[in-house]
Amino acid sequence: MAAPWMRFNGTSDHELQILASNLDSNDGNTGSYIPGRAGFLGEKHISARIRDVSPAAPSTHDLPRPSFGVPTAKTRLPVLHLLAAITALICFALGVAAVANERISWHLGVNNRQIIVLGFLLSIMNLCLGSVTPTLFLHLEAHFGPSTLQNYNAYKTFTGGSSAIPVDAITLIGNSTYYGMFAPPGLQLMGEKTGVSLFSNATLPFAVASSRFQDVESANSEPPLPTQPKAYGYNILLLNNESSAILDIPQPSYVSAVQALLSDGESWNVSAPVYATVATFNHSSTKDKAYRRFFYSFCEDAQESSGAYTHMSMMNEWSLVLLDHASPGDQSLQYIGLTPDPGINESPTCEDFLPFARLYDINRQRCNGTWTITRGSIELVNGSCSGVNLPQDQQEVIVHNSLFLGVWYMPSLVEFLGQFATSRANSEWTSPYTATALAAMVWSRISVLNTPISRNELNFKAPSELARLTPEKAGLMNQVNDSAQHIRPTLRKSGLLAFVLAIQPLLIVLVLGLTATVFHSAPLGKGFGLVSIMSGIDRDSLDYLAGATLSGKLTKSVKLVMQPTHHNEKDVIEYHVMAPSSRERPMRSDRFTPNIVYH
């Protein structure tokens, strides 16, 4: 029987052939002698040695294995990284537009959609940043050690801004826009139509804003006078320290229609050329003889008329006197003054009143005003007046009207002006207060008597000079082409917000710049990972990792050294595990050779 081809350690091929022949020719023998060897091999010994040898087939360690690695050369900027940078820059541009562009930010301003959009864009930029930073982190790790990066989420702190777009009021409201001597919505039919409640409502914001500081007792406890026209409430415009205007306001139905269109936080800004009732201090001197003669004649006529010369005691040794023409008549001249009180039932004589009388001219002028309309209010924000009086027809509501001002307004005037005889005597606010009070008094009285809303319910019959005029011709109302802006709350247009939006695109550009220049020579590619390390690892250096097959933990930190090298006519990167306290000569990562394909 032919024996299988086997190989023994330490036995030559010739000796094995002899052994096989002996086995064939001595079937009954119990052993064989191998030439060249000491002693006789029994059958059991031969069997044992045969079991210790492997088949004669080649060893698996000696067989060539297929290579699945993909050789590549390192590129400075991978295409995906460039796309990430471009995407981040586009998101940055869209974010800036969402804040800086009025129309875009206005459309996004509803229900925090602007914040949602910015959050979405920042999330995309964050993903783009996250896609390019791992490569830089590897380079930083290789050069300097661990590194971390924060996400930025500060844009939500930039609330408090607004965006506005122009709107066509006629298209949205559905009818023409009128401005006139109207009460604001809700006050048109208040009270007995004397005008007193409207006077108080209009002047209260002015009184509050210009009142004394209650916690200060010094002489400088008053706010300073404004240096330019200043708006108060819904229609008071203090032109200077001697003149005040009460501007005509939008028709109440117009205001209500606008308010119905608004959401919380939204507003309309409307600007229009309007008419105004203006009171201006007259500098005619009481030392002038002509002025004195006119005053005495004016005063004596008023004393003989009902309600034209009115006095009210303040019960503190002071009284307030109001002097104007008898009604119906010209109300364009108003004398007013705080005088020593002759008694509750006594009125100062014209001669006693003259030194304290201050003359104000009341007329209608052309002005411009800008209002802010919100869901619950209307407020005048700024304005100006030309100083030029309207034509005579538009003055008729003042010069030919039955107003009986002193009959209705004395308590309100005492409340408003009485402080300037006592706690605020010699105040620089005396003339602004007086001009505002007189203009508001005439405006509020005409508004409740002659406004088109109550024109058919007049308590007093209008004179023929006024009755012949339509409300438009009399200047009580005027059709106006106003300009309107719809304003919505948005993020503030801040350079700091633009910087917050630019942080991640800038970081992406910085990461790509550093990766493509400073760290390009490091032997690290975009696909660096476990496969890269295992492909080029120095097997002998793995002994430092022994014992961690399951735990994955080491008792000491080790360093991975990367060394590009040329081996077997191929360029490869070898990885060596080094112990930090090793006595071996320390190895350092070498530089990368550009444009070389590494296997």
C-alpha positions as CSV (number, residue, x, y, z in Angstrom):
1,M,0.0,0.0,0.0
2,A,1.4,3.3,-1.0
3,A,1.9,5.8,1.9
4,P,0.6,9.5,1.6
5,W,3.2,12.2,1.0
6,M,4.1,13.7,4.4
7,R,6.8,15.9,5.8
8,F,8.4,15.5,9.2
9,N,10.3,18.1,11.0
10,G,14.0,17.2,10.7
11,T,13.5,14.3,8.2
12,S,14.7,14.6,4.6
13,D,12.6,13.6,1.6
14,H,15.0,10.7,0.8
15,E,14.6,9.3,4.3
16,L,10.8,9.5,4.0
17,Q,10.9,7.6,0.8
18,I,12.9,4.8,2.4
19,L,10.5,4.7,5.3
20,A,7.6,4.3,2.9
21,S,9.3,1.4,1.1
22,N,10.0,-0.4,4.3
23,L,6.4,-0.1,5.3
24,D,5.3,-1.6,2.0
25,S,7.7,-4.6,2.1
26,N,7.4,-5.6,5.8
27,D,3.7,-5.7,6.5
28,G,4.2,-8.0,9.4
29,N,7.1,-6.2,11.0
30,T,6.6,-4.1,14.0
31,G,9.2,-1.5,13.2
32,S,11.6,0.0,10.7
33,Y,15.1,1.3,10.8
34,I,15.7,4.7,9.2
35,P,19.2,5.1,7.8
36,G,21.1,8.0,9.2
37,R,19.1,8.0,12.4
38,A,20.0,6.4,15.8
39,G,17.9,3.5,16.6
40,F,15.0,1.6,15.3
41,L,11.6,3.3,15.0
42,G,8.8,1.1,16.2
43,E,5.4,1.3,14.5
44,K,3.9,3.3,17.4
45,H,6.7,5.9,17.2
46,I,6.3,6.3,13.5
47,S,2.5,6.8,13.9
48,A,3.1,9.4,16.6
49,R,5.5,11.3,14.4
50,I,3.2,11.1,11.4
51,R,0.4,12.6,13.5
52,D,2.6,15.5,14.4
53,V,3.2,16.7,10.8
54,S,0.9,18.7,8.6
55,P,-0.1,17.9,5.0
56,A,2.4,18.7,2.4
57,A,0.0,21.5,1.0
58,P,1.5,25.1,1.2
59,S,1.0,27.1,4.5
60,T,-1.8,29.7,4.6
61,H,0.7,32.2,5.8
62,D,2.6,31.8,2.6
63,L,-0.4,32.3,0.2
64,P,-1.0,35.8,-1.3
65,R,-4.2,37.6,-0.2
66,P,-6.3,40.0,-2.2
67,S,-6.0,43.7,-1.2
68,F,-9.2,45.6,-0.8
69,G,-7.8,49.1,0.1
70,V,-8.3,52.0,-2.3
71,P,-5.0,53.9,-2.9
72,T,-5.6,57.7,-3.1
73,A,-3.8,61.0,-3.1
74,K,-4.7,63.7,-0.6
75,T,-6.8,66.6,-2.0
76,R,-6.6,70.0,-0.4
77,L,-10.4,70.6,-0.3
78,P,-12.9,67.7,-0.7
79,V,-15.9,68.5,-2.9
80,L,-18.3,67.8,-0.1
81,H,-16.5,70.3,2.1
82,L,-16.7,73.0,-0.6
83,L,-20.4,72.3,-1.0
84,A,-20.8,72.6,2.8
85,A,-19.1,76.0,2.8
86,I,-21.2,77.2,-0.2
87,T,-24.4,76.0,1.5
88,A,-23.4,77.8,4.8
89,L,-22.7,81.0,3.0
90,I,-26.0,80.8,1.2
91,C,-27.8,80.2,4.5
92,F,-25.9,83.2,6.0
93,A,-27.1,85.5,3.1
94,L,-30.6,84.3,3.6
95,G,-30.4,84.9,7.3
96,V,-29.2,88.4,6.8
97,A,-31.9,89.1,4.3
98,A,-34.6,87.7,6.7
99,V,-33.5,90.4,9.2
100,A,-32.2,93.3,7.2
101,N,-34.7,93.4,4.3
102,E,-37.8,95.3,5.4
103,R,-40.3,93.4,3.2
104,I,-38.9,89.9,3.9
105,S,-38.6,90.5,7.6
106,W,-42.1,92.0,7.7
107,H,-43.6,88.9,6.0
108,L,-41.8,86.6,8.4
109,G,-42.6,88.7,11.5
110,V,-45.9,87.0,12.2
111,N,-46.1,84.3,14.9
112,N,-42.3,84.2,15.3
113,R,-41.8,82.9,11.8
114,Q,-38.6,85.0,11.5
115,I,-37.1,83.2,14.5
116,I,-38.1,79.8,13.1
117,V,-36.5,80.6,9.8
118,L,-33.3,81.8,11.4
119,G,-33.2,78.7,13.7
120,F,-33.6,76.5,10.6
121,L,-30.8,78.3,8.7
122,L,-28.5,78.1,11.7
123,S,-29.3,74.4,12.0
124,I,-28.2,73.9,8.4
125,M,-25.0,75.9,9.0
126,N,-24.4,73.9,12.1
127,L,-24.6,70.6,10.1
128,C,-22.3,72.1,7.5
129,L,-19.8,73.1,10.2
130,G,-20.1,69.6,11.7
131,S,-19.3,68.0,8.4
132,V,-16.0,69.8,8.0
133,T,-14.6,70.0,11.5
134,P,-13.7,66.4,12.1
135,T,-10.8,66.6,9.7
136,L,-9.5,69.7,11.5
137,F,-10.0,68.1,14.9
138,L,-7.8,65.2,13.7
139,H,-5.1,67.6,12.7
140,L,-5.4,69.5,16.0
141,E,-5.3,66.2,17.9
142,A,-2.2,65.2,16.0
143,H,-0.5,68.5,16.7
144,F,-1.8,69.9,20.0
145,G,-4.1,67.5,21.7
146,P,-7.9,67.5,22.4
147,S,-10.2,70.2,21.1
148,T,-13.9,71.1,21.4
149,L,-16.3,73.4,19.7
150,Q,-19.5,75.1,20.8
151,N,-22.7,75.6,19.0
152,Y,-24.0,79.2,18.9
153,N,-27.7,79.9,19.7
154,A,-27.7,83.6,20.6
155,Y,-29.9,85.0,17.9
156,K,-33.0,84.7,20.0
157,T,-31.8,87.6,22.3
158,F,-32.1,90.1,19.5
159,T,-35.9,90.6,19.8
160,G,-37.4,94.1,20.0
161,G,-36.9,95.2,16.4
162,S,-39.6,95.9,13.8
163,S,-40.1,95.8,10.0
164,A,-42.4,98.0,8.0
165,I,-43.9,97.8,4.5
166,P,-46.0,100.5,2.8
167,V,-49.7,99.6,2.4
168,D,-52.6,101.1,0.5
169,A,-55.1,102.2,3.1
170,I,-57.9,102.7,0.6
171,T,-57.5,99.2,-0.8
172,L,-57.4,97.6,2.7
173,I,-60.1,99.7,4.3
174,G,-62.3,99.9,1.4
175,N,-63.3,103.6,1.5
176,S,-61.8,107.1,1.3
177,T,-59.6,108.4,4.2
178,Y,-60.9,111.4,6.1
179,Y,-59.2,113.4,8.8
180,G,-61.0,116.0,10.9
181,M,-62.1,117.4,14.3
182,F,-63.1,113.9,15.5
183,A,-62.9,112.3,18.9
184,P,-61.0,109.0,18.9
185,P,-63.0,105.7,18.8
186,G,-65.1,105.2,21.9
187,L,-65.2,108.9,22.9
188,Q,-67.5,110.3,20.2
189,L,-70.7,110.2,22.2
190,M,-69.3,110.4,25.8
191,G,-71.0,112.6,28.3
192,E,-73.3,115.5,27.6
193,K,-71.4,116.7,24.6
194,T,-69.9,119.7,26.4
195,G,-66.4,118.7,25.3
196,V,-65.0,118.7,28.9
197,S,-64.4,114.9,29.0
198,L,-62.7,115.1,25.5
199,F,-60.6,118.0,26.8
200,S,-59.4,116.0,29.8
201,N,-58.8,112.9,27.7
202,A,-56.7,114.7,25.1
203,T,-54.6,116.8,27.6
204,L,-53.9,114.0,30.2
205,P,-50.8,112.5,28.3
206,F,-49.3,116.0,28.1
207,A,-50.0,116.7,31.8
208,V,-48.4,113.4,32.8
209,A,-45.3,113.8,30.7
210,S,-44.6,117.4,31.8
211,S,-45.5,117.1,35.5
212,R,-43.1,117.7,38.3
213,F,-41.0,114.9,39.7
214,Q,-42.8,113.9,42.8
215,D,-39.8,112.6,44.6
216,V,-37.7,115.7,44.2
217,E,-38.3,119.0,46.0
218,S,-35.6,121.1,44.4
219,A,-36.2,123.9,42.0
220,N,-35.0,121.7,39.1
221,S,-37.7,119.1,39.6
222,E,-39.4,119.8,36.3
223,P,-38.5,118.1,33.0
224,P,-36.8,120.3,30.5
225,L,-38.8,121.9,27.7
226,P,-38.5,120.1,24.4
227,T,-36.2,121.8,21.9
228,Q,-38.4,120.8,18.9
229,P,-42.0,119.9,18.2
230,K,-43.1,117.2,20.6
231,A,-46.1,115.0,20.4
232,Y,-48.3,114.0,23.3
233,G,-51.3,111.7,23.3
234,Y,-53.3,111.3,20.1
235,N,-53.3,114.8,18.8
236,I,-51.3,117.4,20.9
237,L,-48.2,118.8,19.3
238,L,-46.3,121.3,21.3
239,L,-44.6,123.4,18.7
240,N,-42.5,125.6,21.0
241,N,-42.8,127.1,24.4
242,E,-45.4,129.6,23.2
243,S,-47.4,127.7,20.7
244,S,-49.4,124.4,20.8
245,A,-51.4,122.6,18.1
246,I,-54.3,120.1,18.4
247,L,-54.2,118.1,15.2
248,D,-57.2,116.7,13.3
249,I,-57.1,112.9,13.6
250,P,-58.3,110.1,11.3
251,Q,-62.0,109.3,11.2
252,P,-63.0,106.9,14.0
253,S,-64.3,104.3,11.6
254,Y,-61.0,104.4,9.8
255,V,-59.1,103.8,13.0
256,S,-61.4,101.0,14.0
257,A,-61.0,99.3,10.6
258,V,-57.2,99.5,10.8
259,Q,-57.3,98.1,14.4
260,A,-59.3,95.1,13.1
261,L,-56.6,94.2,10.7
262,L,-53.8,94.2,13.3
263,S,-52.4,91.3,15.3
264,D,-50.8,91.5,18.7
265,G,-47.7,93.6,18.5
266,E,-48.4,95.0,15.1
267,S,-49.1,98.6,14.2
268,W,-49.8,101.0,11.4
269,N,-47.9,104.3,10.9
270,V,-50.0,106.8,9.0
271,S,-48.7,110.2,7.9
272,A,-51.0,112.8,6.4
273,P,-51.3,116.6,5.8
274,V,-54.0,117.7,8.2
275,Y,-55.6,120.8,9.7
276,A,-54.9,121.8,13.3
277,T,-56.3,124.2,15.9
278,V,-53.3,126.3,17.1
279,A,-53.0,128.5,20.1
280,T,-50.0,131.0,20.0
281,F,-49.0,133.6,22.6
282,N,-49.5,137.2,21.4
283,H,-46.6,139.4,22.4
284,S,-48.7,142.6,22.4
285,S,-47.5,144.7,25.3
286,T,-49.8,146.0,28.0
287,K,-47.7,149.2,28.0
288,D,-48.9,150.0,24.5
289,K,-51.7,152.5,24.6
290,A,-53.5,151.1,21.6
291,Y,-53.4,147.6,23.2
292,R,-54.7,148.9,26.5
293,R,-57.6,150.7,24.8
294,F,-58.5,147.6,22.8
295,F,-58.3,145.4,26.0
296,Y,-60.6,147.6,28.0
297,S,-63.1,147.8,25.2
298,F,-63.0,144.0,24.8
299,C,-63.2,143.3,28.5
300,E,-66.2,145.7,29.1
301,D,-68.2,144.2,26.2
302,A,-67.5,140.7,27.7
303,Q,-68.7,141.8,31.2
304,E,-72.0,142.7,29.7
305,S,-72.4,139.4,28.0
306,S,-73.3,136.0,29.4
307,G,-70.3,133.6,29.7
308,A,-67.6,135.8,28.0
309,Y,-65.9,137.0,31.2
310,T,-65.6,134.1,33.6
311,H,-63.9,134.0,37.0
312,M,-63.4,131.0,39.3
313,S,-61.9,131.2,42.8
314,M,-59.3,128.6,43.6
315,M,-59.9,129.2,47.3
316,N,-56.2,129.8,48.0
317,E,-56.1,133.5,47.4
318,W,-55.8,132.9,43.7
319,S,-58.3,132.8,40.9
320,L,-58.5,132.0,37.2
321,V,-60.0,134.4,34.7
322,L,-61.0,133.6,31.1
323,L,-62.0,136.4,28.7
324,D,-63.3,136.1,25.1
325,H,-65.9,137.4,22.8
326,A,-69.6,136.8,23.6
327,S,-71.2,133.8,21.9
328,P,-72.0,133.6,19.1
329,G,-68.9,135.4,18.1
330,D,-65.2,135.4,17.4
331,Q,-63.3,133.0,19.7
332,S,-60.0,133.5,18.0
333,L,-58.8,135.8,20.9
334,Q,-58.6,134.4,24.3
335,Y,-57.3,136.3,27.4
336,I,-56.5,134.1,30.4
337,G,-54.6,134.7,33.6
338,L,-54.1,133.7,37.2
339,T,-55.0,136.7,39.4
340,P,-55.3,137.5,43.1
341,D,-58.7,136.3,44.2
342,P,-61.2,139.0,45.1
343,G,-63.6,136.5,46.5
344,I,-65.8,133.6,45.5
345,N,-68.7,135.9,44.5
346,E,-66.6,138.7,43.1
347,S,-64.8,139.0,39.8
348,P,-61.7,141.1,39.2
349,T,-62.2,144.4,37.4
350,C,-60.8,144.8,33.9
351,E,-58.1,147.1,35.3
352,D,-57.2,144.5,38.0
353,F,-57.1,141.7,35.4
354,L,-54.9,143.6,32.8
355,P,-51.5,143.0,34.5
356,F,-52.2,139.2,34.7
357,A,-53.9,138.8,31.3
358,R,-52.1,136.7,28.7
359,L,-53.4,137.0,25.1
360,Y,-53.4,133.9,22.8
361,D,-54.4,133.8,19.2
362,I,-56.5,130.7,18.2
363,N,-56.7,129.8,14.5
364,R,-56.7,126.9,12.1
365,Q,-53.4,126.0,10.3
366,R,-52.0,123.5,7.9
367,C,-49.9,120.8,9.6
368,N,-48.5,117.4,9.1
369,G,-48.8,114.5,11.5
370,T,-47.7,110.9,11.9
371,W,-49.8,108.5,14.0
372,T,-49.2,105.0,15.3
373,I,-52.3,102.9,15.4
374,T,-52.2,99.7,17.5
375,R,-55.0,97.2,18.3
376,G,-56.0,99.3,21.4
377,S,-54.8,102.9,20.8
378,I,-53.9,105.7,18.4
379,E,-50.9,107.9,19.3
380,L,-49.4,111.0,17.6
381,V,-45.7,110.3,17.3
382,N,-44.5,113.5,15.5
383,G,-45.6,116.4,13.4
384,S,-45.0,119.9,12.2
385,C,-47.0,123.0,11.3
386,S,-46.5,125.6,8.6
387,G,-47.5,128.7,10.7
388,V,-49.7,129.8,7.8
389,N,-53.4,130.2,8.6
390,L,-56.1,128.4,6.5
391,P,-58.4,130.4,4.3
392,Q,-61.3,132.3,5.9
393,D,-63.9,129.5,5.3
394,Q,-61.8,127.1,7.4
395,Q,-61.6,129.7,10.2
396,E,-65.4,130.0,10.5
397,V,-65.6,127.3,13.1
398,I,-63.6,129.6,15.4
399,V,-64.6,133.2,14.4
400,H,-68.3,132.6,14.0
401,N,-69.5,130.0,16.5
402,S,-71.4,129.7,19.7
403,L,-69.0,128.0,22.1
404,F,-69.7,129.4,25.6
405,L,-66.3,128.3,26.7
406,G,-66.2,129.9,30.1
407,V,-69.5,128.2,31.0
408,W,-68.1,124.7,30.6
409,Y,-64.4,124.7,31.0
410,M,-63.5,126.8,34.1
411,P,-63.1,123.8,36.5
412,S,-61.0,121.9,34.0
413,L,-58.8,125.0,33.4
414,V,-58.3,125.5,37.1
415,E,-57.3,121.8,37.5
416,F,-54.9,122.1,34.6
417,L,-53.4,125.6,35.2
418,G,-53.9,126.3,38.9
419,Q,-50.6,124.8,39.9
420,F,-48.7,127.7,38.1
421,A,-50.1,130.1,40.8
422,T,-48.8,127.9,43.6
423,S,-46.4,124.9,43.4
424,R,-45.1,125.7,40.0
425,A,-45.1,129.5,40.1
426,N,-42.6,131.0,37.7
427,S,-42.2,127.7,35.9
428,E,-41.0,127.7,32.3
429,W,-43.9,125.4,31.5
430,T,-46.5,128.1,32.2
431,S,-46.8,129.3,28.6
432,P,-46.8,125.8,27.0
433,Y,-49.5,124.6,29.4
434,T,-51.6,127.7,28.7
435,A,-51.3,127.4,25.0
436,T,-52.1,123.7,25.1
437,A,-55.1,124.3,27.4
438,L,-56.7,127.0,25.1
439,A,-56.1,125.0,21.9
440,A,-57.6,121.9,23.4
441,M,-60.5,123.8,24.9
442,V,-61.5,125.3,21.5
443,W,-60.9,122.0,19.6
444,S,-62.8,119.8,22.0
445,R,-65.8,122.1,22.1
446,I,-66.0,122.4,18.3
447,S,-65.5,118.6,18.0
448,V,-68.6,117.8,20.1
449,L,-70.8,120.5,18.7
450,N,-70.0,120.7,15.0
451,T,-68.4,117.4,14.0
452,P,-70.3,115.6,11.2
453,I,-71.0,112.7,13.6
454,S,-73.2,114.9,15.8
455,R,-74.0,117.7,13.4
456,N,-77.7,116.9,13.3
457,E,-77.9,116.9,17.1
458,L,-76.4,120.3,17.9
459,N,-77.2,121.7,21.3
460,F,-76.8,125.2,19.9
461,K,-77.8,126.4,16.5
462,A,-74.8,127.3,14.4
463,P,-74.7,130.8,13.0
464,S,-75.6,131.3,9.4
465,E,-72.0,132.0,8.4
466,L,-71.1,128.5,9.6
467,A,-74.3,126.7,8.6
468,R,-73.9,127.6,4.9
469,L,-70.7,125.6,4.7
470,T,-70.4,121.9,4.3
471,P,-68.1,120.1,6.8
472,E,-65.4,119.8,4.1
473,K,-65.5,123.5,3.2
474,A,-65.6,124.5,6.9
475,G,-62.5,122.4,7.5
476,L,-64.3,120.1,10.0
477,M,-63.2,117.1,7.9
478,N,-60.9,116.7,4.9
479,Q,-60.3,113.9,2.5
480,V,-56.7,113.0,2.7
481,N,-54.4,110.7,0.7
482,D,-52.3,109.5,3.6
483,S,-49.3,107.2,3.5
484,A,-49.4,104.1,5.6
485,Q,-46.9,101.5,6.8
486,H,-47.8,98.2,8.3
487,I,-45.2,97.4,11.1
488,R,-44.6,94.0,12.6
489,P,-42.3,93.1,15.4
490,T,-39.1,91.3,14.2
491,L,-35.6,90.8,15.3
492,R,-33.5,93.9,15.7
493,K,-31.4,94.8,12.7
494,S,-28.2,94.7,14.6
495,G,-24.6,94.2,13.4
496,L,-24.1,91.9,16.3
497,L,-26.9,89.7,15.0
498,A,-25.2,89.6,11.6
499,F,-22.0,88.5,13.4
500,V,-23.9,85.7,15.2
501,L,-25.2,84.5,11.9
502,A,-21.8,84.8,10.3
503,I,-20.0,82.8,13.1
504,Q,-20.5,79.3,11.6
505,P,-19.8,80.3,7.9
506,L,-16.6,82.0,9.1
507,L,-15.7,78.9,11.1
508,I,-16.2,76.7,8.1
509,V,-14.0,79.0,5.9
510,L,-11.4,79.0,8.7
511,V,-11.5,75.2,9.1
512,L,-11.2,74.7,5.3
513,G,-8.4,77.3,5.1
514,L,-6.4,75.7,7.9
515,T,-7.0,72.2,6.6
516,A,-5.9,73.2,3.1
517,T,-2.8,75.2,4.1
518,V,-1.4,74.8,7.6
519,F,-2.3,71.2,8.2
520,H,-2.3,69.9,4.6
521,S,1.1,68.3,5.2
522,A,-0.1,66.1,8.0
523,P,-0.6,62.4,6.9
524,L,-4.3,62.5,7.5
525,G,-7.1,62.3,4.9
526,K,-10.8,62.7,4.9
527,G,-11.4,58.9,5.2
528,F,-9.0,58.5,8.1
529,G,-10.3,56.0,10.6
530,L,-10.0,52.5,12.0
531,V,-9.5,50.9,8.6
532,S,-6.7,53.4,7.8
533,I,-4.9,52.5,11.0
534,M,-5.3,48.8,10.7
535,S,-4.1,48.9,7.1
536,G,-0.7,50.4,8.0
537,I,-0.2,49.5,11.7
538,D,3.2,48.2,12.9
539,R,2.2,44.8,14.3
540,D,5.0,44.8,16.9
541,S,3.8,48.0,18.4
542,L,0.4,46.5,19.1
543,D,1.8,44.7,22.2
544,Y,1.2,48.0,24.1
545,L,-2.5,47.3,23.7
546,A,-2.5,43.7,24.9
547,G,-5.2,42.9,27.5
548,A,-7.7,45.4,26.2
549,T,-9.6,43.1,23.7
550,L,-12.8,43.3,25.7
551,S,-12.5,46.3,28.0
552,G,-11.1,48.7,25.4
553,K,-9.3,50.5,28.2
554,L,-5.6,51.1,28.8
555,T,-3.8,51.8,32.1
556,K,-1.7,54.5,30.4
557,S,-2.3,56.7,27.4
558,V,-0.5,55.9,24.2
559,K,0.4,57.9,21.2
560,L,-0.2,57.0,17.6
561,V,2.7,58.1,15.4
562,M,2.1,58.4,11.6
563,Q,5.0,58.1,9.2
564,P,4.7,58.2,5.4
565,T,7.2,55.9,3.9
566,H,8.2,54.1,0.7
567,H,8.0,50.3,0.9
568,N,8.0,47.7,-1.8
569,E,7.9,50.3,-4.5
570,K,4.7,51.7,-2.9
571,D,4.1,54.8,-0.8
572,V,2.3,53.9,2.4
573,I,1.6,55.4,5.8
574,E,2.8,53.4,8.7
575,Y,1.2,53.8,12.1
576,H,3.1,53.0,15.3
577,V,1.7,52.8,18.8
578,M,4.1,54.5,21.3
579,A,4.0,54.5,25.0
580,P,4.7,57.9,26.5
581,S,7.2,56.6,29.0
582,S,8.9,54.2,26.5
583,R,12.7,54.1,26.6
584,E,12.7,53.6,22.9
585,R,13.8,56.5,20.8
586,P,10.7,58.7,20.5
587,M,9.1,58.8,17.1
588,R,7.3,61.8,15.6
589,S,4.7,62.0,12.9
590,D,6.3,63.0,9.6
591,R,5.0,65.4,7.0
592,F,2.9,64.5,4.1
593,T,4.3,64.6,0.5
594,P,1.7,66.3,-1.8
595,N,0.4,64.7,-4.9
596,I,1.5,61.2,-3.9
597,V,-0.8,58.2,-4.1
598,Y,-0.6,56.3,-0.8
599,H,-1.6,52.7,-0.5
